[in-house]
Structures are given as C-alpha cells and as structure tokens.
C-alpha cells in the first residue's frame, strides 16, 4: 500500500507533519482530515531505483548481530531514538546497514515509527523476525528488551553459521583440488603418454584406449562441457526460484541421507528459536507462527508450519495442529504440545532450540567425518585407474623385451 507524507493544521492552528498509508491520495487526505482541520500538503513517498537495486544485497549477519547489540546498549543508556540510530549507523562498517540506518534516522525524525521505517527501507533485506520484534517492542514500550533478545538470537545464528562455514572449508578444498588434479592429468599427462604410444605403433590395452579416448574428448569439448554444466546450473536456479520449484527442491533436500536430517534439525532449531523469541516479546501466537514459518530456510518445512496457522486460528491447540507437520521431528511436536498444555511454551521452545543446535553440530561433525575420507578415496581411485591405464602398455613392453 502506498505511503503519503502530509503537512496539516490542527484546531489550535499549529502546523504538524506525519505519514499515513492509503490506497490513493484522496483516501490519504480523508484520513488526515479525521484528525486535523486543514491539509496543507500531501505527497507519496517513493523508494528510489537505487533502493530497489540494494535489495539484492545480502545481509551480513555478523554486522547485523553487532548492530542489535549496540541498539540494546545505547537505548539502555537513555539516549533518544533518533540519536541512537544515527550513532549505531556511524559505528557500523557494513555499507548497506550504514545507509539503511541513515534513512531510518531521517524517517524517525519525520514521524515514522522505527519498525515501519525498517519494514519499508529494509524490505526483502531485513529478516521478518527482526521487524516484528521491533514492532512488538514499540507497542509494549520496551525496545531495550526487544533488542536484547534480538542480539542474543542473531549472535547464536552468527556462531552457528560460522561453525558450518568453517566445517565445510576443508571438504570444499578437497573437492577443488581433486577436480584440478584430474583435469591436469586428463588434459596434459595422458596426451603426452598417448603420443609416445602412437609413435611406437603398439596395440594398447582396452583400459588405456578408454582413458586416451576420454582424454581426447575432454580436451576437445572441455568448454562445451563447462557451458553445459553452467547452463544446467542456471536452469536449476531458475526452476528453484519458482514457487513449485522451491517446494520441490526443498523436499529433495530433506530426503538426502544424513544431509537431509541436518536440514530438518536446522529447521527445527530455526522454528524453536524464532517462536520463543517472538512469544517472549509479547507477540500473539498467530503472528509468531507466521514470522517463525518465514524464518525457516527450507521452503517445504516452512510451508508445513504455515499450514498450521488456520487450525490455530480456528481454536485448536498448537501441538495438535503441528501433528500434521509430518517432516518435523516428533519430539519438537510433542514438546511444543507439552509446553502449551503447561503454560510454559516459551521456555520449552528455548530448551528445544538449544537441543537442536547441539544436534546440528553433532550431525555436521559426523557427516564431515564420513565425507572427507570419502572424497580422498574417490580421488585416489580415479588417479589410480588413470595411472594404471598409462602404465599397462609399459608393463607390456617390458614383458616383451624380457
């Protein structure tokens, strides 16, 4: 819905300004006139093209977590909101956040609420849980507690993501080295030996002929293969960006052995963390469910949580509705129902979040302990087969000379 900035005169003749949301300018004028006698000016607020391009930028979770921490500390010191946003913006090193906070400070000075400004300026860039929590803090009059919760929440997420990233560095390096080594052998080493064998006019073993043929094909069509691989990857990304493709690929993601279980445990952790944070900030359960569903990175599991909302809205218990979420862990569903029945849903979900964080760490470590030797073994087998196919003719020549 469009947003309009207005200037108006009240009954006492004092000029004031603010913002309203309306379908058009006429409706905006009608809304302003309900509170003020004279409307002096009204204009639609439009986001610039630069802002639309900036929406494609990814959020630096570490800088964002630090920003929430700074907000909680400075607001606790009693500094006014506009000066707080200005100060936090001047201290952040992230360019996107710095520009965003500058705009938010200007909006607040012009009468916008903080949550409304973040939702407009940070659309598609800021997490829904952040905006909803800030809004809940504004409504309860306790922004300090809201930012303290956000600081703890995103600090945990930052540490979890850092662990996952560092854990994947070594396997990614192994795969990269494997591809480079096999490429060099097939494009440089094998052709050198093949030319030597051709000059000897000897009959080559079947394994050697296969490897030489593959090497020739590899050298002639390597860029075609790269192009086809890039095209296939692009087509997959386009398909995954559609609604149907996103759900289908998300479903595939949870069916992969071991890695699929990590995905499910990660989604359970995301749901428990977000739901606990939203409920502790005083958010209604329906809104908390909607926000929590959007925080889950797997689209299939996110859709299952979203499908729970109509049942809860109709008066059914949350735990009973979550029984339909077949792909979520049974313990999460059972503990949610227990927490709801005992009136301790928030604390129960917080305990569950810590449990699933530990499960993700354990499963990730186990997956890496299997993946790393598997990559080394596969690489060793490929190199061994290639080298044996090259040395077989040499063994034949040596046997003929004896």
Secondary structure, 3 states (H helix, E strand, C coil): CCEEEEEEECCCCCEEEEEEECCCHHHHHHHHHCCCCEEEEEEEECCCHHHHHHCCCCCCHHHHHHHHHHHHHHHHCCCCHHHHHHHHHHHCCCHHHHHHHHHHHHHHHCCCCHHHHHHHHCCCCCCHHHHHHHHHHHHHCCHHHHHHHHHHHHHHHHHHHHHHHHHHHHHHHHHHHHHHHHHHHHHHHHHHHHHHHHHHCCCCCHHHHHHHHHHHHHHHHHHHHHHHHHHHHHHHHHHHHCHHHHHHHHHHHCCCCCHHHHHHHHHHHHHHHHHHHHHHCCCCHHHHHHHHHHHCCCHHHHHHHHCCHHHHHCCCCHHHHHHHCCCCCHHHHHHHHHHHHHCCHHHHHHHHHHHHHHHHHHHHHHHHHHHHHHHHHHHHHHHHHHHHHHHHHHHHHHHHHC
